[in-house]
Amino acid sequence: ETGLLTMDFCGGGFLLPKKKYAAFVEMAAAFILLCIIWGHSMMPPAVSSAESDWVAGLMDAWLPLERLTFWVRKAAHFTEFAAWGVVAFLNLRRFSAYRLQNFFNTLFAGLFVAVVDEFIQLFSGRGSLVSDVVLDFCGCLFGALVCVVCLKLWTAHKNNKREVGSDE
């Protein structure tokens, strides 16, 4: 195990340290997710509604709810920002050794992205809602909490593995 990852682009291979490769993938994921989040905010109202109606139409057979399109929109907000919470947490952990600071930095980044998201909607002919910022923030909080729980479980697993190995 060299700690290096072989990358092959256009037939020319090169070695990249695994940690730098992971950082590149995480930053690329954050950039792509921001493009998706803010790209949806730039959609005109008719296009956004058509997209939500299409998803609601797919779900209507399984989940016949009144105002299904409304719930699809809210679920999209929450899901996008839960993913943002995960991606932001993974990216921001490189800048702080303190987990609590990393957690709060992730929440601040989520709040910032949510406010910008709603600000962009003002210029696309759609309304801006404080309740959407709150929902986005809750999604980010959920994503960050998932990361914290996974990190705690992973750390406990590694420590348990170490203890078992030292007993032998």
DSSP file (Angstrom, degrees, kcal/mol; ACC not computed):
  #  RESIDUE AA STRUCTURE BP1 BP2  ACC     N-H-->O    O-->H-N    N-H-->O    O-->H-N    TCO  KAPPA ALPHA  PHI   PSI    X-CA   Y-CA   Z-CA
    1    1 A E              0   0    0      0, 0.0     0, 0.0     0, 0.0     0, 0.0   0.000 360.0 360.0 360.0 113.7    0.0    0.0    0.0
    2    2 A T        -     0   0    0      2,-0.3     3,-0.1    15,-0.0     0, 0.0   0.623 360.0-123.1 -93.6 -14.8    1.7    3.2   -1.2
    3    3 A G  S    S+     0   0    0      1,-0.3    15,-2.3    14,-0.1    16,-0.3   0.580  77.5 114.4  79.6   8.3   -1.0    5.7   -0.3
    4    4 A L  E     -A   17   0A   0     13,-0.2     2,-0.5    14,-0.1    -1,-0.3  -0.832  55.9-148.6-113.5 152.7   -1.0    6.7   -3.9
    5    5 A L  E     -A   16   0A   0     11,-2.7    11,-2.4    -2,-0.3     2,-0.5  -0.976  16.8-131.7-119.8 129.6   -3.8    6.4   -6.4
    6    6 A T  E     -A   15   0A   0     -2,-0.5     2,-0.4     9,-0.2     9,-0.2  -0.698  22.1-164.3 -83.8 125.3   -3.1    5.9  -10.1
    7    7 A M  E     -A   14   0A   0      7,-3.1     7,-2.1    -2,-0.5     2,-0.5  -0.876   3.0-161.7-107.4 141.9   -5.1    8.3  -12.3
    8    8 A D  E     +A   13   0A   0     -2,-0.4     2,-0.5     5,-0.2     5,-0.2  -0.916  14.5 169.9-129.8 105.8   -5.4    7.6  -16.0
    9    9 A F  E >  S-A   12   0A   0      3,-1.7     3,-2.1    -2,-0.5    -2,-0.0  -0.971  73.8 -19.3-117.1 122.1   -6.4   10.5  -18.2
   10   10 A C  T 3  S-     0   0    0     -2,-0.5    -1,-0.2     1,-0.3     3,-0.1   0.841 125.1 -54.8  53.6  39.3   -6.2   10.1  -22.0
   11   11 A G  T 3  S+     0   0    0      1,-0.2     2,-0.7    -3,-0.1    -1,-0.3   0.299 116.4 109.0  83.0 -11.2   -3.8    7.2  -21.7
   12   12 A G  E <   -A    9   0A   0     -3,-2.1    -3,-1.7     2,-0.0     2,-0.2  -0.880  54.4-159.4-103.6 112.9   -1.3    9.2  -19.6
   13   13 A G  E     +A    8   0A   0     -2,-0.7     2,-0.3    -5,-0.2    -5,-0.2  -0.577  13.8 173.7 -90.4 151.5   -1.2    7.9  -16.0
   14   14 A F  E     -A    7   0A   0     -7,-2.1    -7,-3.1    -2,-0.2     2,-0.4  -0.976  30.4-112.3-148.3 160.5    0.1    9.8  -13.0
   15   15 A L  E     -A    6   0A   0     -2,-0.3    -9,-0.2    -9,-0.2   -11,-0.0  -0.772  28.6-175.8 -98.1 137.8    0.1    9.2   -9.3
   16   16 A L  E     -A    5   0A   0    -11,-2.4   -11,-2.7    -2,-0.4     5,-0.1  -0.999  33.6-108.9-131.9 129.0   -1.9   11.3   -6.9
   17   17 A P  E  >  -A    4   0A   0      0, 0.0     4,-2.4     0, 0.0     3,-0.4  -0.321  29.0-125.5 -56.8 139.0   -1.9   11.0   -3.1
   18   18 A K  H  > S+     0   0    0    -15,-2.3     4,-2.6     1,-0.2     5,-0.2   0.850 108.4  53.9 -57.8 -37.6   -5.2    9.5   -1.9
   19   19 A K  H  > S+     0   0    0    -16,-0.3     4,-2.2     2,-0.2    -1,-0.2   0.897 110.4  46.5 -66.2 -38.6   -5.9   12.3    0.5
   20   20 A K  H  > S+     0   0    0     -3,-0.4     4,-2.5     2,-0.2    -2,-0.2   0.879 111.5  52.1 -70.1 -36.1   -5.5   14.9   -2.3
   21   21 A Y  H  X S+     0   0    0     -4,-2.4     4,-2.6     2,-0.2    -2,-0.2   0.929 110.2  48.3 -62.8 -44.8   -7.7   12.8   -4.6
   22   22 A A  H  X S+     0   0    0     -4,-2.6     4,-2.6     1,-0.2    -2,-0.2   0.907 111.2  50.6 -61.7 -41.8  -10.4   12.6   -1.9
   23   23 A A  H  X S+     0   0    0     -4,-2.2     4,-2.5     2,-0.2    -1,-0.2   0.906 110.4  49.8 -63.0 -41.1  -10.1   16.4   -1.4
   24   24 A F  H  X S+     0   0    0     -4,-2.5     4,-2.6     2,-0.2    -2,-0.2   0.930 112.0  47.2 -62.3 -46.2  -10.5   17.0   -5.1
   25   25 A V  H  X S+     0   0    0     -4,-2.6     4,-2.4     1,-0.2    -2,-0.2   0.914 113.2  48.8 -63.1 -43.1  -13.5   14.7   -5.3
   26   26 A E  H  X S+     0   0    0     -4,-2.6     4,-2.0     2,-0.2    -1,-0.2   0.895 113.1  46.6 -65.9 -40.0  -15.1   16.4   -2.3
   27   27 A M  H  X S+     0   0    0     -4,-2.5     4,-2.4     2,-0.2    -2,-0.2   0.895 112.3  50.4 -68.8 -38.6  -14.5   19.9   -3.7
   28   28 A A  H  X S+     0   0    0     -4,-2.6     4,-2.7    -5,-0.2     5,-0.2   0.906 109.7  51.2 -64.1 -40.7  -15.8   18.9   -7.1
   29   29 A A  H  X S+     0   0    0     -4,-2.4     4,-2.5     2,-0.2    -2,-0.2   0.900 110.1  49.7 -62.6 -40.7  -18.9   17.5   -5.4
   30   30 A A  H  X S+     0   0    0     -4,-2.0     4,-2.4     2,-0.2    -2,-0.2   0.921 112.2  47.6 -64.2 -43.5  -19.5   20.8   -3.6
   31   31 A F  H  X S+     0   0    0     -4,-2.4     4,-2.2     2,-0.2    -2,-0.2   0.930 113.6  46.9 -63.6 -45.8  -19.1   22.8   -6.8
   32   32 A I  H  X S+     0   0    0     -4,-2.7     4,-2.2     1,-0.2    -2,-0.2   0.909 112.4  50.2 -63.0 -42.9  -21.5   20.5   -8.7
   33   33 A L  H  X S+     0   0    0     -4,-2.5     4,-3.0     2,-0.2    -1,-0.2   0.899 109.3  50.9 -64.6 -40.3  -24.0   20.6   -5.9
   34   34 A L  H  X S+     0   0    0     -4,-2.4     4,-2.9     1,-0.2     5,-0.4   0.907 109.3  51.7 -62.0 -40.5  -23.9   24.4   -5.7
   35   35 A C  H  X S+     0   0    0     -4,-2.2     4,-1.9     2,-0.2    -2,-0.2   0.900 112.4  46.0 -62.2 -39.9  -24.4   24.6   -9.4
   36   36 A I  H  X S+     0   0    0     -4,-2.2     4,-2.2     2,-0.2    -2,-0.2   0.949 115.8  45.0 -66.5 -48.9  -27.5   22.3   -9.0
   37   37 A I  H  X S+     0   0    0     -4,-3.0     4,-1.3     1,-0.2    -2,-0.2   0.962 121.6  36.5 -61.0 -53.9  -28.9   24.3   -6.1
   38   38 A W  H  X S+     0   0    0     -4,-2.9     4,-1.1     1,-0.2    -1,-0.2   0.806 113.0  59.7 -73.8 -27.4  -28.4   27.7   -7.5
   39   39 A G  H  < S+     0   0    0     -4,-1.9     4,-0.5    -5,-0.4     3,-0.4   0.904 104.2  50.4 -64.4 -40.7  -29.2   26.5  -11.0
   40   40 A H  H >< S+     0   0    0     -4,-2.2     3,-0.9     1,-0.2    -1,-0.2   0.855 106.6  56.0 -63.9 -33.3  -32.7   25.4   -9.8
   41   41 A S  H 3< S+     0   0    0     -4,-1.3    -1,-0.2     1,-0.2    -2,-0.2   0.774 102.2  56.4 -69.6 -24.8  -33.1   28.9   -8.3
   42   42 A M  T 3< S+     0   0    0     -4,-1.1    -1,-0.2    -3,-0.4    -2,-0.2   0.576  82.7 110.7 -83.2  -8.9  -32.4   30.5  -11.6
   43   43 A M  S <  S-     0   0    0     -3,-0.9    83,-0.1    -4,-0.5    81,-0.1  -0.399  76.3-112.1 -67.0 139.4  -35.3   28.6  -13.4
   44   44 A P     >  -     0   0    0      0, 0.0     4,-2.4     0, 0.0     3,-0.3  -0.317  33.5-104.9 -63.4 157.2  -38.3   30.7  -14.4
   45   45 A P  H  > S+     0   0    0      0, 0.0     4,-2.6     0, 0.0     5,-0.2   0.868 119.0  52.6 -54.2 -41.5  -41.5   29.9  -12.4
   46   46 A A  H  > S+     0   0    0      1,-0.2     4,-2.1     2,-0.2     5,-0.1   0.899 111.8  45.3 -64.7 -40.5  -43.1   28.0  -15.3
   47   47 A V  H  > S+     0   0    0     -3,-0.3     4,-2.2     2,-0.2    -1,-0.2   0.916 114.1  48.7 -69.0 -43.3  -40.1   25.7  -15.7
   48   48 A S  H  X S+     0   0    0     -4,-2.4     4,-2.3     1,-0.2    -2,-0.2   0.909 112.8  48.0 -62.3 -43.1  -39.7   25.1  -12.0
   49   49 A S  H  X S+     0   0    0     -4,-2.6     4,-2.9    -5,-0.2    -1,-0.2   0.900 110.2  51.9 -65.3 -40.7  -43.4   24.3  -11.7
   50   50 A A  H  X S+     0   0    0     -4,-2.1     4,-2.1    -5,-0.2    -1,-0.2   0.904 110.0  49.3 -63.0 -40.6  -43.3   21.9  -14.6
   51   51 A E  H  X S+     0   0    0     -4,-2.2     4,-2.0     2,-0.2    -2,-0.2   0.929 113.7  45.4 -63.8 -45.6  -40.3   20.1  -13.1
   52   52 A S  H  X S+     0   0    0     -4,-2.3     4,-2.7     1,-0.2    -2,-0.2   0.897 112.2  51.6 -64.5 -41.1  -42.1   19.8   -9.7
   53   53 A D  H  X S+     0   0    0     -4,-2.9     4,-2.4     2,-0.2    -1,-0.2   0.880 107.7  53.1 -63.6 -37.7  -45.4   18.7  -11.4
   54   54 A W  H  X S+     0   0    0     -4,-2.1     4,-1.6     2,-0.2    -2,-0.2   0.933 112.1  43.9 -63.1 -46.4  -43.5   16.0  -13.3
   55   55 A V  H  X S+     0   0    0     -4,-2.0     4,-1.8     1,-0.2    -2,-0.2   0.914 113.6  51.4 -64.8 -42.1  -42.0   14.6  -10.1
   56   56 A A  H  X S+     0   0    0     -4,-2.7     4,-1.7     1,-0.2    -2,-0.2   0.875 106.4  55.3 -62.4 -36.8  -45.3   14.8   -8.4
   57   57 A G  H  < S+     0   0    0     -4,-2.4     4,-0.5     1,-0.2    -1,-0.2   0.873 107.0  50.0 -63.5 -37.3  -46.9   13.0  -11.3
   58   58 A L  H  < S+     0   0    0     -4,-1.6     3,-0.4     1,-0.2     4,-0.3   0.868 116.8  41.3 -66.2 -36.6  -44.4   10.1  -10.8
   59   59 A M  H >X S+     0   0    0     -4,-1.8     4,-2.8     1,-0.2     3,-1.1   0.665  91.1  86.8 -86.5 -17.6  -45.2    9.9   -7.1
   60   60 A D  T 3< S+     0   0    0     -4,-1.7    -1,-0.2     1,-0.3    -2,-0.1   0.813  84.2  56.8 -58.2 -33.9  -49.0   10.4   -7.3
   61   61 A A  T 34 S+     0   0    0     -4,-0.5    -1,-0.3    -3,-0.4    -2,-0.1   0.852 119.3  31.0 -66.0 -33.8  -49.7    6.7   -7.8
   62   62 A W  T <4 S+     0   0    0     -3,-1.1    -2,-0.2    -4,-0.3    -1,-0.2   0.750 131.7  30.3 -94.6 -28.0  -47.8    5.8   -4.6
   63   63 A L     <  -     0   0    0     -4,-2.8     2,-1.7    -7,-0.2    -1,-0.2  -0.636  66.6-172.7-136.9  75.3  -48.5    8.9   -2.5
   64   64 A P        +     0   0    0      0, 0.0     2,-0.3     0, 0.0    -4,-0.1  -0.513  27.1 156.2 -76.4  89.4  -51.8   10.5   -3.3
   65   65 A L    >   -     0   0    0     -2,-1.7     3,-0.9     1,-0.0     2,-0.2  -0.827  47.4-109.6-111.1 150.4  -51.6   13.7   -1.3
   66   66 A E  T 3  S+     0   0    0     -2,-0.3    -1,-0.0     1,-0.3     0, 0.0  -0.537 106.9  15.2 -69.6 145.7  -53.3   17.0   -1.7
   67   67 A R  T 3> S+     0   0    0     -2,-0.2     4,-1.7     1,-0.1     3,-0.4   0.883  77.8 162.9  56.9  41.2  -50.8   19.7   -2.8
   68   68 A L  H <> S+     0   0    0     -3,-0.9     4,-2.5     1,-0.2     5,-0.2   0.869  70.2  58.6 -59.6 -37.7  -48.3   17.0   -3.7
   69   69 A T  H  > S+     0   0    0      1,-0.2     4,-2.3     2,-0.2    -1,-0.2   0.897 103.6  52.8 -59.7 -39.9  -46.3   19.5   -5.8
   70   70 A F  H  > S+     0   0    0     -3,-0.4     4,-2.2     1,-0.2    -1,-0.2   0.931 110.9  46.1 -59.2 -46.5  -45.9   21.7   -2.7
   71   71 A W  H  X S+     0   0    0     -4,-1.7     4,-2.6     1,-0.2    -2,-0.2   0.843 109.6  54.7 -68.6 -33.0  -44.5   18.7   -0.8
   72   72 A V  H  X S+     0   0    0     -4,-2.5     4,-2.2     2,-0.2    -1,-0.2   0.920 109.0  48.8 -63.6 -43.4  -42.2   17.8   -3.7
   73   73 A R  H  X S+     0   0    0     -4,-2.3     4,-2.2     2,-0.2    -2,-0.2   0.924 113.3  45.9 -62.1 -44.6  -40.8   21.3   -3.7
   74   74 A K  H  X S+     0   0    0     -4,-2.2     4,-2.4     1,-0.2    -2,-0.2   0.901 112.3  50.6 -67.8 -39.6  -40.2   21.2    0.1
   75   75 A A  H  X S+     0   0    0     -4,-2.6     4,-2.8     2,-0.2     5,-0.2   0.871 108.7  53.3 -64.6 -36.1  -38.6   17.8    0.0
   76   76 A A  H  X S+     0   0    0     -4,-2.2     4,-2.8     2,-0.2     5,-0.3   0.927 108.7  49.2 -64.1 -44.4  -36.3   19.0   -2.8
   77   77 A H  H  X S+     0   0    0     -4,-2.2     4,-2.1     1,-0.2    -2,-0.2   0.962 114.9  44.2 -56.3 -52.4  -35.2   21.9   -0.7
   78   78 A F  H  X S+     0   0    0     -4,-2.4     4,-2.0     1,-0.2    -2,-0.2   0.915 115.6  47.1 -61.7 -45.0  -34.5   19.6    2.3
   79   79 A T  H  X S+     0   0    0     -4,-2.8     4,-2.4     2,-0.2     5,-0.2   0.920 110.6  50.8 -66.4 -45.8  -32.8   16.9    0.2
   80   80 A E  H  X S+     0   0    0     -4,-2.8     4,-2.0     1,-0.2    -1,-0.2   0.916 115.5  43.3 -57.3 -42.9  -30.5   19.3   -1.7
   81   81 A F  H  X S+     0   0    0     -4,-2.1     4,-2.3    -5,-0.3    -1,-0.2   0.753 108.1  57.1 -81.6 -22.8  -29.4   20.9    1.5
   82   82 A A  H  X S+     0   0    0     -4,-2.0     4,-1.8     2,-0.2    -1,-0.2   0.920 110.3  46.4 -66.0 -43.1  -29.0   17.7    3.4
   83   83 A A  H  X S+     0   0    0     -4,-2.4     4,-2.7     1,-0.2    -2,-0.2   0.905 111.2  52.1 -62.5 -40.8  -26.6   16.7    0.6
   84   84 A W  H  X S+     0   0    0     -4,-2.0     4,-3.3     1,-0.2     5,-0.3   0.901 105.7  55.0 -62.4 -39.7  -25.0   20.1    1.0
   85   85 A G  H  X S+     0   0    0     -4,-2.3     4,-2.0     2,-0.2    -1,-0.2   0.901 111.2  44.6 -59.5 -41.2  -24.6   19.5    4.7
   86   86 A V  H  X S+     0   0    0     -4,-1.8     4,-2.4     2,-0.2    -2,-0.2   0.954 116.9  44.0 -66.7 -50.5  -22.7   16.3    4.0
   87   87 A V  H  X S+     0   0    0     -4,-2.7     4,-2.1     1,-0.2    -2,-0.2   0.907 115.3  48.2 -64.9 -42.2  -20.5   17.8    1.3
   88   88 A A  H  X S+     0   0    0     -4,-3.3     4,-3.3    -5,-0.2     5,-0.2   0.917 111.2  51.1 -64.5 -42.4  -19.8   21.0    3.2
   89   89 A F  H  X S+     0   0    0     -4,-2.0     4,-1.5    -5,-0.3    -2,-0.2   0.930 110.9  48.3 -59.5 -45.9  -18.9   18.9    6.3
   90   90 A L  H  < S+     0   0    0     -4,-2.4     4,-0.2     1,-0.2    -1,-0.2   0.879 117.3  42.2 -63.9 -37.9  -16.5   16.7    4.4
   91   91 A N  H >< S+     0   0    0     -4,-2.1     3,-1.1    -5,-0.2    -2,-0.2   0.914 114.5  48.5 -73.9 -44.0  -14.8   19.8    2.8
   92   92 A L  H >< S+     0   0    0     -4,-3.3     3,-1.8     1,-0.3     4,-0.5   0.685  91.8  77.6 -75.5 -17.2  -14.7   22.0    5.9
   93   93 A R  G >< S+     0   0    0     -4,-1.5     3,-0.5     1,-0.3    -1,-0.3   0.733  85.4  65.5 -64.6 -18.6  -13.2   19.3    8.1
   94   94 A R  G <  S+     0   0    0     -3,-1.1    -1,-0.3    -4,-0.2    -2,-0.2   0.686  99.7  51.6 -73.0 -17.9   -9.8   20.0    6.4
   95   95 A F  G <  S+     0   0    0     -3,-1.8     2,-0.4     1,-0.2    -1,-0.2   0.509 111.4  40.4-101.0  -5.5   -9.7   23.5    7.8
   96   96 A S    <   -     0   0    0     -3,-0.5    -1,-0.2    -4,-0.5     6,-0.1  -0.987  51.3-160.1-147.2 133.5  -10.3   22.7   11.5
   97   97 A A  S    S+     0   0    0     -2,-0.4     2,-0.6    -3,-0.1    -1,-0.1   0.603  77.8  88.8 -82.0 -12.0   -9.1   20.0   13.9
   98   98 A Y     >  -     0   0    0      1,-0.2     4,-2.3     2,-0.0     5,-0.2  -0.784  65.5-157.5 -93.1 118.8  -12.0   20.8   16.2
   99   99 A R  H  > S+     0   0    0     -2,-0.6     4,-2.5     1,-0.2    -1,-0.2   0.872  92.3  52.7 -63.7 -38.3  -15.1   18.9   15.3
  100  100 A L  H  > S+     0   0    0      2,-0.2     4,-2.4     1,-0.2    -1,-0.2   0.923 110.4  47.4 -65.7 -42.7  -17.5   21.3   17.0
  101  101 A Q  H  > S+     0   0    0      1,-0.2     4,-2.7     2,-0.2    -1,-0.2   0.908 111.7  51.7 -63.0 -40.9  -16.0   24.2   15.0
  102  102 A N  H  X S+     0   0    0     -4,-2.3     4,-2.2     2,-0.2    -2,-0.2   0.909 108.8  51.2 -60.5 -42.6  -16.3   22.2   11.8
  103  103 A F  H  X S+     0   0    0     -4,-2.5     4,-2.0     1,-0.2    -2,-0.2   0.934 113.2  43.6 -60.9 -48.0  -19.9   21.4   12.6
  104  104 A F  H  X S+     0   0    0     -4,-2.4     4,-2.5     2,-0.2    -2,-0.2   0.854 110.9  54.8 -70.0 -34.0  -20.8   25.1   13.1
  105  105 A N  H  X S+     0   0    0     -4,-2.7     4,-2.6     2,-0.2    -1,-0.2   0.898 107.9  51.2 -61.8 -39.4  -18.8   26.1   10.0
  106  106 A T  H  X S+     0   0    0     -4,-2.2     4,-2.3     2,-0.2    -2,-0.2   0.918 110.4  47.9 -63.2 -43.8  -20.9   23.7    8.1
  107  107 A L  H  X S+     0   0    0     -4,-2.0     4,-2.4     2,-0.2    -2,-0.2   0.899 111.7  49.7 -65.0 -40.1  -24.1   25.2    9.4
  108  108 A F  H  X S+     0   0    0     -4,-2.5     4,-2.6     2,-0.2    -2,-0.2   0.922 110.9  49.7 -64.0 -43.2  -22.9   28.7    8.7
  109  109 A A  H  X S+     0   0    0     -4,-2.6     4,-2.6     1,-0.2    -2,-0.2   0.898 111.1  50.6 -61.4 -40.0  -22.0   27.6    5.1
  110  110 A G  H  X S+     0   0    0     -4,-2.3     4,-2.3     2,-0.2    -2,-0.2   0.903 110.4  48.3 -64.1 -41.7  -25.4   26.1    4.7
  111  111 A L  H  X S+     0   0    0     -4,-2.4     4,-2.5     2,-0.2    -2,-0.2   0.912 111.9  50.2 -64.1 -42.5  -27.1   29.2    6.0
  112  112 A F  H  X S+     0   0    0     -4,-2.6     4,-2.5     1,-0.2     5,-0.2   0.942 112.0  46.5 -60.3 -49.1  -25.1   31.3    3.6
  113  113 A V  H  X S+     0   0    0     -4,-2.6     4,-2.4     1,-0.2    -1,-0.2   0.885 112.6  51.4 -62.6 -38.6  -25.9   29.1    0.6
  114  114 A A  H  X S+     0   0    0     -4,-2.3     4,-2.2     2,-0.2    -1,-0.2   0.907 110.5  47.3 -65.6 -42.8  -29.6   29.1    1.6
  115  115 A V  H  X S+     0   0    0     -4,-2.5     4,-2.2     2,-0.2    -2,-0.2   0.925 114.1  46.9 -65.8 -43.8  -29.8   32.9    1.8
  116  116 A V  H  X S+     0   0    0     -4,-2.5     4,-2.7     2,-0.2    -2,-0.2   0.905 109.7  56.0 -62.3 -40.7  -28.0   33.3   -1.6
  117  117 A D  H  X S+     0   0    0     -4,-2.4     4,-1.4     1,-0.2    -2,-0.2   0.929 111.0  42.1 -56.3 -49.1  -30.4   30.6   -3.0
  118  118 A E  H  X S+     0   0    0     -4,-2.2     4,-0.8     1,-0.2    -1,-0.2   0.838 111.8  55.8 -69.9 -32.5  -33.4   32.6   -2.0
  119  119 A F  H >X S+     0   0    0     -4,-2.2     3,-0.9     1,-0.2     4,-0.6   0.909 105.1  52.6 -64.3 -42.4  -31.8   35.9   -3.1
  120  120 A I  H >X S+     0   0    0     -4,-2.7     3,-1.4     1,-0.2     4,-0.5   0.877 101.3  61.6 -60.2 -37.9  -31.2   34.4   -6.6
  121  121 A Q  H ><>S+     0   0    0     -4,-1.4     5,-1.5     1,-0.3     3,-0.6   0.768  91.4  66.7 -63.0 -25.1  -34.9   33.5   -6.8
  122  122 A L  H <<5S+     0   0    0     -3,-0.9     3,-0.5    -4,-0.8    -1,-0.3   0.835 104.6  44.2 -62.3 -31.0  -35.8   37.2   -6.5
  123  123 A F  H <<5S+     0   0    0     -3,-1.4    -1,-0.2    -4,-0.6    -2,-0.2   0.499 104.1  63.0 -94.3  -5.3  -34.3   37.7   -9.9
  124  124 A S  T <<5S-     0   0    0     -3,-0.6    -1,-0.2    -4,-0.5    -2,-0.2   0.356 117.6-103.0 -99.2   5.8  -35.8   34.7  -11.6
  125  125 A G  T   5S+     0   0    0     -3,-0.5     2,-0.3     1,-0.4    -3,-0.1   0.514  88.8 113.0  86.7   5.0  -39.4   35.9  -11.1
  126  126 A R      < -     0   0    0     -5,-1.5    -1,-0.4   -85,-0.2    -2,-0.2  -0.695  69.8-103.7-105.2 162.2  -40.0   33.6   -8.2
  127  127 A G        -     0   0    0     -2,-0.3     2,-0.5    -3,-0.1    -1,-0.1  -0.381  22.1-130.3 -82.6 162.2  -40.6   34.6   -4.7
  128  128 A S        -     0   0    0     -2,-0.1     2,-0.4    -6,-0.1     3,-0.1  -0.959  23.8-165.5-113.4 129.5  -38.2   34.4   -1.8
  129  129 A L     >  -     0   0    0     -2,-0.5     4,-1.3     1,-0.1     3,-0.4  -0.954  24.9-152.2-122.5 132.7  -39.4   32.8    1.4
  130  130 A V  H  > S+     0   0    0     -2,-0.4     4,-2.3     1,-0.2     5,-0.2   0.860 101.6  61.8 -63.6 -34.8  -37.8   32.9    4.9
  131  131 A S  H  > S+     0   0    0      1,-0.2     4,-2.3     2,-0.2    -1,-0.2   0.838 100.6  53.2 -62.3 -31.4  -39.5   29.5    5.5
  132  132 A D  H  > S+     0   0    0     -3,-0.4     4,-2.8     2,-0.2    -1,-0.2   0.874 106.7  51.7 -70.0 -36.3  -37.4   28.0    2.6
  133  133 A V  H  X S+     0   0    0     -4,-1.3     4,-2.6     2,-0.2    -2,-0.2   0.926 111.3  47.8 -63.1 -43.2  -34.2   29.4    4.2
  134  134 A V  H  X S+     0   0    0     -4,-2.3     4,-2.3     2,-0.2    -2,-0.2   0.920 113.2  47.6 -62.8 -44.6  -35.3   27.7    7.5
  135  135 A L  H  X S+     0   0    0     -4,-2.3     4,-2.2     2,-0.2    -2,-0.2   0.907 112.2  49.7 -63.2 -42.5  -36.1   24.4    5.7
  136  136 A D  H  X S+     0   0    0     -4,-2.8     4,-2.4     2,-0.2    -2,-0.2   0.920 110.5  50.3 -61.2 -44.2  -32.8   24.6    3.8
  137  137 A F  H  X S+     0   0    0     -4,-2.6     4,-2.8     1,-0.2    -2,-0.2   0.900 108.8  51.7 -61.9 -41.2  -30.9   25.2    7.1
  138  138 A C  H  X S+     0   0    0     -4,-2.3     4,-2.4     2,-0.2    -1,-0.2   0.887 109.0  51.1 -63.4 -38.4  -32.7   22.2    8.6
  139  139 A G  H  X S+     0   0    0     -4,-2.2     4,-2.4     2,-0.2    -2,-0.2   0.918 111.3  47.4 -62.7 -43.5  -31.6   20.0    5.7
  140  140 A C  H  X S+     0   0    0     -4,-2.4     4,-2.6     2,-0.2    -2,-0.2   0.910 110.7  51.9 -63.4 -42.7  -28.1   21.2    6.2
  141  141 A L  H  X S+     0   0    0     -4,-2.8     4,-2.6     2,-0.2    -2,-0.2   0.920 109.7  49.9 -59.2 -44.7  -28.3   20.5    9.9
  142  142 A F  H  X S+     0   0    0     -4,-2.4     4,-2.3     2,-0.2    -2,-0.2   0.931 111.5  48.1 -60.3 -47.3  -29.6   17.0    9.1
  143  143 A G  H  X S+     0   0    0     -4,-2.4     4,-1.8     1,-0.2    -2,-0.2   0.900 112.8  48.0 -61.2 -42.0  -26.7   16.3    6.7
  144  144 A A  H  X S+     0   0    0     -4,-2.6     4,-2.4     2,-0.2    -1,-0.2   0.895 110.6  51.4 -66.4 -40.1  -24.1   17.6    9.1
  145  145 A L  H  X S+     0   0    0     -4,-2.6     4,-2.7     2,-0.2     5,-0.2   0.885 106.3  54.5 -64.8 -37.9  -25.6   15.5   11.9
  146  146 A V  H  X S+     0   0    0     -4,-2.3     4,-2.6     1,-0.2    -1,-0.2   0.923 109.8  48.1 -59.3 -43.1  -25.4   12.4    9.7
  147  147 A C  H  X S+     0   0    0     -4,-1.8     4,-2.8     2,-0.2    -2,-0.2   0.918 110.8  50.2 -63.1 -43.8  -21.7   13.1    9.2
  148  148 A V  H  X S+     0   0    0     -4,-2.4     4,-2.5     2,-0.2    -2,-0.2   0.931 112.8  46.4 -61.2 -45.8  -21.1   13.6   12.9
  149  149 A V  H  X S+     0   0    0     -4,-2.7     4,-2.7     2,-0.2    -2,-0.2   0.930 113.9  47.9 -63.3 -45.4  -22.9   10.3   13.8
  150  150 A C  H  X S+     0   0    0     -4,-2.6     4,-2.7    -5,-0.2    -2,-0.2   0.900 111.8  50.2 -62.6 -40.4  -21.0    8.4   11.0
  151  151 A L  H  X S+     0   0    0     -4,-2.8     4,-2.7     2,-0.2    -1,-0.2   0.911 111.2  48.5 -64.3 -42.5  -17.7    9.9   12.2
  152  152 A K  H  X S+     0   0    0     -4,-2.5     4,-2.6     2,-0.2    -2,-0.2   0.929 113.5  46.9 -63.2 -44.7  -18.4    8.9   15.8
  153  153 A L  H  X S+     0   0    0     -4,-2.7     4,-2.4     2,-0.2    -2,-0.2   0.906 113.5  48.7 -63.4 -41.5  -19.3    5.4   14.7
  154  154 A W  H  X S+     0   0    0     -4,-2.7     4,-2.7     2,-0.2    -2,-0.2   0.922 112.2  48.2 -64.4 -44.3  -16.2    5.1   12.5
  155  155 A T  H  X S+     0   0    0     -4,-2.7     4,-2.6     2,-0.2    -2,-0.2   0.917 112.5  48.5 -62.7 -44.0  -13.9    6.4   15.3
  156  156 A A  H  X S+     0   0    0     -4,-2.6     4,-2.4     2,-0.2    -1,-0.2   0.895 111.7  50.5 -63.5 -39.6  -15.5    3.9   17.8
  157  157 A H  H  X S+     0   0    0     -4,-2.4     4,-2.4     2,-0.2    -2,-0.2   0.922 111.8  46.8 -63.7 -45.1  -15.0    1.1   15.3
  158  158 A K  H  X S+     0   0    0     -4,-2.7     4,-2.3     2,-0.2    -2,-0.2   0.916 113.9  47.8 -63.9 -42.9  -11.4    2.0   14.7
  159  159 A N  H  X S+     0   0    0     -4,-2.6     4,-2.3     2,-0.2    -2,-0.2   0.898 112.3  49.2 -65.4 -39.9  -10.7    2.3   18.4
  160  160 A N  H  X S+     0   0    0     -4,-2.4     4,-2.3     2,-0.2    -1,-0.2   0.896 111.0  50.2 -64.8 -40.8  -12.4   -1.0   19.1
  161  161 A K  H  X S+     0   0    0     -4,-2.4     4,-2.2     2,-0.2    -2,-0.2   0.897 110.4  50.3 -63.9 -40.8  -10.4   -2.7   16.3
  162  162 A R  H  X S+     0   0    0     -4,-2.3     4,-1.7     2,-0.2    -2,-0.2   0.907 110.8  49.0 -63.3 -43.0   -7.2   -1.3   17.8
  163  163 A E  H  X S+     0   0    0     -4,-2.3     4,-1.1     2,-0.2    -2,-0.2   0.893 111.1  49.3 -65.7 -40.8   -8.1   -2.6   21.2
  164  164 A V  H  X S+     0   0    0     -4,-2.3     4,-0.7     1,-0.2     3,-0.4   0.901 111.3  50.3 -64.7 -40.8   -8.9   -6.1   19.9
  165  165 A G  H  < S+     0   0    0     -4,-2.2     3,-0.4     1,-0.2    -1,-0.2   0.820 108.3  52.0 -67.2 -31.4   -5.6   -6.1   18.0
  166  166 A S  H  < S+     0   0    0     -4,-1.7    -1,-0.2     1,-0.2    -2,-0.2   0.709 100.8  63.0 -79.5 -19.3   -3.6   -5.1   21.1
  167  167 A D  H  <        0   0    0     -4,-1.1    -1,-0.2    -3,-0.4    -2,-0.2   0.754 360.0 360.0 -73.8 -24.2   -5.2   -7.9   23.2
  168  168 A E     <        0   0    0     -4,-0.7    -1,-0.2    -3,-0.4    -2,-0.1   0.486 360.0 360.0 -80.8 360.0   -3.7  -10.6   21.0
